[in-house]
Amino acid sequence: MRLARPSTYLCAFVTLLNDRMGESIVFPLLPFLLASFSNDGRTLGLLAGSYALAQFTATPLIGALSDRYGRKPVIALCVAGSVLGLGLFALTVATDWARIPWAAGTSLPLGLLFVARLIDGVSGGTAATAGAVLADISPPEKRAKAFGLIGVAFGLGFILGPGLGGRLGEINVNLPVLVAVGFAAANLVLVLTLLPETHPPEARQPMPRRRELNPFSALRKVFTNPQVRRLCLAFFLFFLAFNGFTAVLVLYFKQAFDWGPALAGTAFLIVGVVATVVQGGLIGPLVKRFGEWRLTLAGLGFVIAGCLLVPLATKANAQPVVFSAVAVLALGTGLVTPCLRSLVSRRLDSSGQGAALGSLQGLQSLGSFLGPPLAGLAYELTGHTSPFWLSMGLLTAVAALVAGGLPSSGPLASSSNTESSQG
């Protein structure tokens, strides 16, 4: 391990921040950016899911490349890809295609938007590689503190992105995307000039076999393990439901309440603030007091309640009801995600931890890919509120899987019995 420089931490932090901000600036504005090309929920869902599909497919390869060739070239390549993807997206939405005779009325602009999102998604391995940089420069006893930078950067990105995007979007809907391109370009310059290589040649590993880079291989393994199969299915269904209704959320706000970018961005800003507070400060004491199993079920209840509130809102009470709904949603998600991961972890001995917990990230990405197109299809075919009711049904199934997944013996059961005696 090499001596850590302040510039190394700075580059890792900015890279993690860029990873979250690039997505959180663009995502709440997708319906407004797409308005010139399509108002169809199916198109929006596919566009939202394409980023997660590319990320799901490419992440194992990016991790292997960083182990083989070093962290710096891989991070630089990924950030450059982010600049290219966001730049192509910005250029496409800013172009007046009606003035281009050979392109007017064609599907070329939409095709370019999908290519841009796929490029940005393939380049989304920056978070994992930046985390590897932090692991390289930190001794084992200080890694938890170093990894705290990941949570800080992600939380800050989820707060700054929607807030900045919403405000700038009121001035010009294309402006937030240009800002995201500029931030990614600054990140690239920082990486190229200040980031040292933290993975020395003697520590590098050969590329794994092609089969090992298949993201579905790890998922097959986790579902053959009866100890975690039920909880992993619950984890997948949770992200399928959550990413489904959030993908059409802003489109629903736009069409049902005539909201603009500022109000839509404020809703996601509230999500970022609440989720950061819960996962950054409250989750530890809450787990100590109530345990992961109870908090997972309580969190699912909050998410279901938030889903219920959104379609009950009217134009007259939209702001207080929707802002309350998204706060409740964020509270529930902030409880479910870490607690469900912990429940899976506690079902396994130390030898199975890495593979299973890595598979959870794959399940999250797969749910993030499948959820938005399914919600967009439901939005168009069965009514604009149907994705919320569909998500409530899926979340109820998740709660049933978690509630029925409490083992009769083992560490999880012991913890539950302790919780009961304390209660």
N, C-alpha and C positions, 0 to 999 in steps of 0.2 A: 504494500500500500504506500502511495506517495503522499508527501506532505500536502495537505489541502491549502490552496490559496483562496483568498477572499473572492478573486475573480471566478473561481470554479463554482463556488456557491451562487454567485450572482448569475452566472450563465445558466446554471441548472434551474434557478428560481424563475428567471425571465422566460426560459423555454417552457417550463410548466405553466406559467401564467399565460403565455401566448397560446398554448394548447387549449386551454379552457376559454380564454377570451375570444379567440378566433371563432369558436363554435357558438358561444353564448351571445355574441354580438349578432351573428347572422340568423341563428335559429328563430328567435321571436319575430324577426322581420320577414321570414320567408313568404307569408301570404301577400305582403305588400310588395315585395320584390318580384313576385310571380304575377302580379295583377295584370301586367301588360301581355302576358303569355297564356295564362290559364287561371281560372278561379275554381278549378275542379279539385275536390278533396282527394281523389285518387292520385292525381299528379303530385300534389303536395306530399302525400304519404310516401309515395315512391321516392321522391326527391329527398325527403327527410331520412328514409331508411337506407338510401344508397350509401351515405357516408358511413353508417354503422357496418354495412356489408363489406365495404372496402377495408375498414379497420379490422374487422373480424378475420378477414382472409389474410391480410398482410402482417399482422402483429407478430405471429410466430417467426416469420422470416426475418423481420426487422431485428428481433431479439437475437436470433442466431447470427445475423450479420455483424451486430455489435460485439458479440463474443469472438467472432473470427477476425474482424478487421479493425476493431477499436471503436470507442464511443464517439470520438469527434467527427470522423467522416460520416458516420450514420446519422448523427444528430444534424450535421450540416445539410446532408442530403434530404432529410425529412423536413427541415425548416424551409429549405429551398422549394420543396414540393408544395408546402403550405403557401408560400408566396405565389407560386405558379397557379395553384388551384384557386386561391382567393382572388388573384389578379384576373384570371379568366372569368370568374364569376362576376367580378366588378365590371369588367369590360362588356360582358354580355348584357347585363341589366342596364348599363348606361347607354348602350347603342340604340339609336332610333332605327330599328330594322325596317320600318315602313319606307324609309328613304333609300333602301338598298333593293333595287328591282328584282335581282335574282334570288334574294333571300326572303323578301316580303311574303307572308302567308305560308311559309314552309315551317317544318319542325326543327330547323337548324338551331334557332336560339335555345329551345328547350333541350335539344341534344347537347349543346355546349354547356348548359347549366348542369346536366347530369355528369358530363365529363369532368367539369370543375369540381363537383362534389366528390366524385370518385378519386380524383387526384388528391384532394385534401384529406380524404379518408385513408388512402394508402399511406399518406405521410403522417398519419396520426400516431405513429409509434414513438413520437418524441417523449411522451410521458414515461413510458417504460424505460427508455434509454437514459433519460435524465435521472430516473430513479436508480439505474445501474451506476451512473456517475457518483451519486451520493453514497452508494454502497461501497464503491471503489475507494473513496477518500475517507471513509469513516471506520474506526475500529468497531468490532461487534458491540461493545458496551455503549457506544454512542450513536448507533444507527437509528434507534427509535427517535432520538432527538433530531437527527438529520432528516429522517423521513417526515418529521413534523412540517418541514418546508413544503412537502407535497400537499398536505392538507391546507396549509395557509395559502399557497398559490392557487389551488383549486377553488377554495372559498372566495378569495379575492376576485378570481376570474369570473365566478358566477354572480358576484355582486356588481363588479365594474362593467361587465359585458352588456347585460340587459339595460342597466341604468344609462350607460353611455349611448348604446344603440338606440334606445327609445328617444332620448333627448335629441340626438343628431338626426334621427329619422324624421322628426317633425320639421327640421330645416330642409332636408333633402333625403329621401329614402335611400339613395345610393351612397350617401356620405359615410354611414357606419362601415360599409364594406371597404371603402377606400382607407378608412382609419385602420381597419383590421389588416389590410395589405401593408400599410406603412409600419404597423407594429411588428408584423412578421418579418419584414425586410430589416428592421432595426435589430431584431433577434438574430437574424442570419449574420449580420455584420459583427455582432457581439460574439457569436460562436466562433466565427472565422478568425477574429483578432485576439480574443481573450481566453477562450477555453483551451486548456492543455489536454493532452491525451492522458486519461486516467487508467487505461487498461493496457499495461505493458505487453510487449510481444511474447514474453515468456509465459504469460498467463492466458494466452489466447487458445481457443479450442477450434478443432476442425468443424466444418459445416455438418450438421446432422443429416441423416438419410431423408430423402424426400417424403417418405411416409410419416416421419416424425414432425414434419412441418405442416402436415394436414391438420387444420384446426378442429376437424370433426373427430380425429383419432382420440384426442384427450377426452372429448365429450362422451364417446362410447365407453371409455374406461370408467368414468365416474358413474354412469348409469348401470354398470354391471355390479357396482358395490352396493349391497343391500343396506349397509349402514347409513349411506347418505343419499341414496337414490330418491327417496321421497322428498327430502328437503331440497335437493338440487332441482327437482321438477318444480317445487314451489318457487324457488329462486327465479327460474326461467319464466314461469307464468307471471310472476310479479312484474318483471321488466317488460314482458310482452304487453301486459295491461297498461302499466304506467307510461311507457313510451308511446303506446298507441294513442291514448287520449290526449297526452301533452302535444303530440304532433299536430292535432287538429284544433287545439285549444285557441290559438291566436286567430285562426280562420273563423272559428265560432264567434269569438269576441268581435271580429270585424264585421261579420254578416248579421249577427243577432243584435249587437249593441252599437254598431257604427263606431267602434273604437279605432283610434289611430295608433301609430307606432309608440307614442309616449305612454298611453295607458297600458298597452300590451307589454311594453318594456317594464313598466312599474310592477305589473303582476309577476313577472319573472324575477325582478329585483327583490321582491318580497320573498320569493322562493329561495333565492340565494342567501339572503340574510338569515332567515329562519333555519335553513339547513346547516349553515355554517355555525350558528350558535349551538344547535343541538349536537352536531357531530364534533364541534371543536371544544365545547365546554360541559355540556349537560350529560352526554352519553355515559361517561365514566361513572359519576355518582348514581345515575339512574340504574345502570346495570348492577352496581353494587347493592342497591336497595331492592330492586324488583327482579333481577335476573333476565337473561336474554329471551327466554321462552315467553314470559309474560309481556315483555316489551315488544316482541315481534307481533303478538296478537293485538296488543293495544295499538301499535303503529298501523297495522292493517285496518283496524277500526277507524282510525283517523283518516286514512287515505280513502276508504269507502265513503266516509262522511263528506270529505271534500268533493269527491265525484258526484255525490248526490246534490250538493249545494249549487254547483255550476249550472245544471239545466233548470234549476228552480228560480234562478235569477231572472229579473225582468229589466227592461230599459230604465224603469224608474229607480230601481234599487241596485243596478248592476255593480257599481263601484264598491259599496260596502260588502255586498254579498260575495262577489268574486274575489275581492282581496282577502276576505275572511276564509273563503274556500281554499285559495292557494296557500295561505299560511298554514291551514290545517293539513293540507296535502304535504307540504314541506316538512312539517313536524312528523307526520307519519312516516314519510320516506326516510327522514333522518334517523328514525328509530329502527325501521325494518332492515335497511341495507346492512349496517354493521352487525346487528344482532343475528340476522339470518346467516351471515358469513361465520360468525362465532359458533353458532349451533352446528354448522357443518364441521368446523374445525374440531370441536370437542367430541365429535363422533369417531374421530380417527386417531390412530397412534401417530407418532412423529414421522414414521417412514412414508405415510400417505399424505402428509400435509401439503407439500409443495404442489404435487400434481392436481390434487382436488381443488385447492384454492385457486390455482391457475385456471382450472376449468371453469370456475365460477365467473371469471372475467369473460371467458368465451361465451358462456350462457347469457351473460348480461348483454354482450354485443349482438348475439343472435336474436335475443328478444327485442333489442333496440332496432334491429333490421326488419324483423317480421311484423312488429306491432304497428308502426306507422302506416304501411300499405293496407293492412287489414282494417285499421280504423278509418282510413281514407275511403276505402270501398264501402264500409258501413255508412259513413257520413253521406255519401252520394246516393246509395241504394235504399237505405232504410230510415233515413231521417237524420237531421243534423245533431240531435241529442243522443242518437243510438250508440256512438262510441263510449259515452259515459256509462250508459246502462250495461253495455257489454263488458266494460272494464270492471264494473261492480260485481258482475257475475263471476268473472275470472278471479277477482280478488277474494271473493267468498270461497272459491275453490282453493285458493292459496291458504286461507285461514284454516280450512278443513284439513289440508295436508299437514300444516304445521301442528295443529291441535292433535291430530291423530298420530303425529310422528314422535311424540314423547316416549322414549324407551322405558321399558320396565326395569332395566338395570343399567349400570354403567355410570360414567361421570355426569352425564346430563340428568339422569334420574336422581342421582344423589343431590345435585344442585337444586333440582325442583323440590325434593323433599325438604331440603334446608330452607328454601324459600317459604314453603308451606308452614314449617314450624316457626319461622320468623313472623309470618303474617298473623 
